[in-house]
Amino acid sequence: EKAYGDGVVPHGLGVTYGMLCSSFVAERLGLMAPEDRREHDEMCWLLLKMWSLPEPKPTVEKVMALAMKDNKRGIASEADDEVSDILLRKMGDIVPTEASMLTKFPCSLV
């Protein structure tokens, strides 16, 4: 959402794309089973399939640079090579942490 500039992509769509990224990470970390990720992602795509992202799409480098400056950064005491987000085990089952429900993980998983 931020990579496009203000007002181009509605906030809800940006959040939903972030949810897809988080489910990918949660599965890679072994926190979310593949079938739970499928169910989660199918729910996200019910919304996303109705609105495509404008072209040109932002580069991975631009998205990651913005993620490294996110306003939530620091709450989970991330290292320089980590980001954090809310991760789920399955829909409705948030991975609990001591840092406002934020789980830190390596940037390489994004």
Residue pairs with C-beta under 8 A, 6 or more apart in sequence:
1 8
1 9
1 10
1 11
1 13
1 14
1 15
1 17
2 14
2 66
3 58
3 62
3 63
3 66
4 53
4 54
4 58
8 54
9 53
9 54
10 51
12 47
13 47
13 48
13 51
16 44
16 47
16 48
17 48
17 53
18 85
19 40
19 44
20 41
20 44
20 48
21 85
21 110
22 85
22 86
22 87
22 88
23 32
23 37
23 40
23 41
23 44
23 88
24 37
24 109
25 85
25 87
25 105
25 109
25 110
26 32
26 37
26 87
26 88
26 89
26 95
27 33
27 34
27 37
28 109
29 87
29 105
29 109
31 87
31 88
31 89
31 95
32 40
32 87
32 88
32 89
32 90
33 90
36 88
36 89
36 90
36 91
39 90
39 91
40 88
40 90
40 91
43 91
64 107
64 110
67 83
67 107
67 110
68 83
68 107
70 83
72 84
72 100
72 102
73 83
73 84
75 84
75 99
75 100
75 102
76 82
76 84
76 97
76 99
76 100
76 102
76 103
76 104
77 99
77 104
78 84
78 104
79 104
81 106
81 107
81 108
82 104
82 105
82 106
82 107
83 104
83 105
83 107
83 110
84 99
84 102
84 103
84 104
84 105
85 102
85 103
85 105
86 94
86 95
86 101
86 102
86 103
87 94
87 95
87 103
87 105
88 94
88 95
89 95
94 101
95 101
95 103
97 103
